[in-house]
Amino acid sequence: MEQNESQLIKEFLPNHVAIIMDGNGRWAKKQGLARVLGHEKGAQSVTETVETAGKLGIQYLTLYAFSTENWSRPKQEIDTLMNLLISSLKKELKTLQKNSIKLVAIGCIEQLPKKAFRQLNEVIEKTKGNEKFTLTLALSYGAREELVRAMKAIALKVKNNIISIEDIDQSTINKHLYTLNLPDVDLLIRTSGELRISNFMLWQSAYAEFYFTDVLWPDFRKEHLVEALLDYQKRERRFGKISEQLI
């Protein structure tokens, strides 16, 4: 493991890593345990991944924690996830402060239960001055909903003559997304072997490198993140150009 980490080239680390944390339920099922225990074990993976990303020098880490579609899950599971969110926020606040990690949230967070909403905003407020590393939680998030919301906001500005249709460009759209203060995703990781991005950061991942692993999220550890980063550093990111132009 340490040898793999030493192979990383610091200058070529992705600036923004996003992770679809998948497989908590399947992990629990394989162990013969209740799904809630899979989510609790997955929270440990979050802690280790955040710590590892910060130590390696990743500037932005976004975790897909709860999607708009997840509201259709059984109420008991939703309640468990929300309680786990609250307890994790309380538990990790000291670590966030100690390591100068700023917490940000994207999505329809006003849909969260009041207790979770208050705890989330409390931690966001207390860490807003931290500058070493930005951790973003995607909560009640869906990329299509985000884009619809942005289009409506832009349309309203056109209607009220605040901007003209000719003014609308990619920058305009970026400014109306939840992620207006975040850079585009460089590396998108999905665990559990599923090969889809499930309505996650569609606009921001236009040129992201995708990395899929069969590892279930509760088993995802430091070495798995390093493995994904090493794979990323083997990629040639051309952004529409040809290889010769990058030399």
C-alpha positions in Angstrom: 0.0 0.0 0.0 2.7 2.5 1.0 4.6 1.7 -2.2 1.5 2.5 -4.2 1.0 5.8 -2.5 4.7 6.8 -3.1 4.0 6.3 -6.8 1.5 9.1 -6.9 2.7 12.3 -8.7 1.5 15.2 -6.5 1.5 17.6 -9.5 -0.9 15.4 -11.4 -3.5 14.7 -8.7 -7.1 15.5 -9.6 -8.2 18.8 -8.2 -11.8 17.6 -7.6 -12.7 14.0 -6.8 -16.4 13.0 -6.6 -17.5 9.6 -5.3 -20.8 7.7 -5.7 -20.8 5.7 -2.5 -22.6 2.6 -3.4 -23.0 -0.9 -1.9 -24.0 -0.4 1.8 -27.1 -2.5 1.5 -25.4 -5.3 -0.4 -22.5 -5.3 2.0 -24.9 -5.8 4.9 -26.8 -8.5 3.0 -23.6 -10.4 2.3 -22.8 -10.3 6.0 -26.3 -11.4 7.0 -26.9 -8.1 8.7 -29.6 -5.4 8.6 -29.1 -2.6 6.0 -28.7 -0.1 8.8 -25.4 -1.7 9.8 -24.2 -1.4 6.2 -24.8 2.4 6.4 -23.0 2.6 9.7 -20.0 0.7 8.3 -20.1 3.0 5.3 -19.8 6.0 7.6 -16.4 4.7 8.6 -15.3 4.6 4.9 -16.4 8.3 4.7 -14.1 9.2 7.6 -11.1 7.4 6.2 -11.6 8.7 2.6 -11.9 12.3 3.8 -8.7 11.9 5.9 -6.8 10.3 3.1 -7.9 12.8 0.5 -6.8 15.7 2.7 -3.4 14.2 3.5 -2.7 13.5 -0.2 -3.5 17.0 -1.2 -6.9 16.7 -3.0 -8.5 20.1 -2.9 -12.1 19.2 -3.4 -14.0 16.0 -2.5 -17.7 15.5 -3.2 -19.6 12.6 -1.8 -23.0 11.5 -3.1 -24.7 10.9 0.2 -28.4 11.0 -0.5 -30.1 11.4 -3.9 -33.5 12.9 -4.7 -34.6 9.3 -5.6 -33.6 8.0 -2.2 -36.7 9.6 -0.7 -38.6 6.7 -2.2 -36.9 4.2 0.1 -38.6 2.8 3.2 -39.2 5.4 5.9 -37.3 3.4 8.5 -34.2 3.4 6.3 -34.5 7.1 5.5 -34.8 7.9 9.3 -31.7 5.8 9.9 -29.8 7.7 7.3 -30.8 11.0 8.6 -30.0 10.1 12.2 -26.6 8.8 11.0 -26.0 12.1 9.2 -26.8 14.1 12.4 -24.5 11.9 14.5 -21.7 11.9 12.0 -21.8 15.7 11.6 -21.6 16.1 15.4 -18.8 13.6 15.7 -16.7 14.9 12.8 -16.9 18.6 13.6 -13.7 18.6 15.7 -11.8 16.7 12.9 -13.0 19.1 10.3 -11.8 22.1 12.4 -8.5 20.5 13.3 -7.7 19.7 9.6 -9.1 23.0 8.3 -11.7 21.3 6.2 -14.6 23.4 4.9 -18.0 21.6 4.7 -20.4 22.4 1.9 -23.7 20.9 0.9 -25.4 20.8 -2.5 -29.0 19.7 -3.3 -32.5 20.4 -2.0 -31.2 20.5 1.6 -34.3 22.3 2.7 -36.1 18.9 2.2 -34.0 17.4 5.0 -35.7 16.8 8.4 -35.5 20.0 10.5 -33.0 18.4 13.0 -30.7 17.2 10.2 -31.0 20.6 8.4 -30.1 22.5 11.5 -27.1 20.3 12.3 -25.8 20.5 8.7 -26.0 24.3 8.6 -24.4 24.5 12.0 -21.3 22.6 10.8 -21.3 24.5 7.5 -21.3 27.8 9.4 -18.6 26.7 11.8 -16.2 25.5 9.1 -16.8 28.2 6.5 -13.4 29.8 7.2 -11.4 26.7 6.7 -9.2 26.7 3.7 -7.1 23.6 3.3 -9.7 21.3 1.8 -13.4 21.5 0.7 -15.7 18.5 1.5 -19.0 18.7 -0.3 -22.0 16.5 0.7 -24.6 15.9 -2.1 -27.8 15.6 -0.1 -31.3 15.3 -1.6 -29.4 15.9 -4.8 -30.3 15.1 -8.4 -28.5 16.5 -11.4 -31.6 16.8 -13.5 -33.4 18.7 -10.8 -30.4 20.9 -10.5 -30.4 21.7 -14.2 -34.2 22.3 -14.2 -33.8 24.7 -11.2 -31.0 26.5 -13.0 -33.0 26.9 -16.3 -35.9 28.3 -14.4 -33.8 30.8 -12.6 -32.2 31.9 -15.9 -35.5 32.1 -17.6 -36.9 34.3 -14.9 -34.0 36.7 -15.3 -34.6 36.9 -19.0 -38.3 37.5 -18.4 -37.5 40.3 -16.0 -34.9 41.8 -18.4 -32.0 41.2 -16.0 -30.1 39.3 -18.7 -30.7 38.8 -22.4 -30.9 35.5 -24.2 -27.6 36.4 -26.0 -25.9 36.7 -22.6 -26.6 33.0 -21.8 -23.5 30.8 -22.1 -21.8 28.0 -20.1 -20.6 30.5 -17.5 -24.2 31.7 -17.0 -25.4 28.1 -16.4 -22.5 27.4 -14.0 -23.4 30.4 -11.9 -26.9 29.0 -11.4 -25.9 25.5 -10.3 -25.6 24.3 -6.7 -21.8 23.9 -7.5 -21.2 27.5 -8.6 -18.2 27.7 -6.2 -16.8 24.3 -7.1 -14.5 23.4 -10.0 -15.5 20.7 -12.6 -15.0 17.1 -11.5 -11.7 15.6 -12.6 -12.2 12.1 -11.3 -15.5 10.4 -10.6 -15.4 7.1 -8.6 -18.2 4.7 -8.2 -18.0 1.7 -5.9 -19.9 -1.7 -5.9 -19.4 -2.6 -9.5 -22.4 -0.6 -10.9 -21.5 1.0 -14.3 -23.7 4.2 -14.2 -23.6 7.6 -12.7 -27.2 7.7 -11.4 -28.1 11.3 -12.0 -25.0 12.7 -10.3 -23.2 15.9 -11.4 -24.1 15.5 -15.1 -22.9 19.0 -16.1 -19.9 19.1 -13.9 -18.6 15.6 -15.0 -18.6 16.4 -18.8 -14.9 15.8 -18.9 -14.4 13.7 -15.8 -12.4 10.5 -15.8 -14.6 7.6 -14.6 -13.3 4.9 -12.3 -15.5 1.9 -11.4 -14.5 -0.6 -8.7 -16.2 -3.7 -7.5 -15.4 -2.8 -3.9 -18.5 -2.2 -1.9 -18.5 1.2 -0.1 -18.2 -0.1 3.5 -15.0 -1.9 2.4 -13.5 1.1 0.6 -10.3 2.2 2.3 -7.2 4.3 1.8 -5.6 1.8 -0.6 -8.6 1.8 -2.9 -8.6 5.6 -3.2 -4.9 5.5 -4.0 -5.5 2.8 -6.6 -8.1 5.0 -8.2 -5.7 8.0 -8.2 -2.9 5.9 -9.7 -5.3 4.8 -12.5 -6.3 8.5 -13.1 -2.7 9.5 -13.5 -2.3 7.0 -16.3 -5.1 8.7 -18.3 -4.4 11.2 -21.1 -6.8 14.1 -20.7 -7.1 15.7 -24.1 -10.3 17.8 -23.7 -11.0 17.5 -27.4 -7.4 18.0 -28.5 -5.0 15.3 -30.0 -2.1 13.8 -28.1 0.5 15.8 -30.0 -1.0 19.1 -28.9 -0.5 18.2 -25.2 3.3 17.7 -25.6 
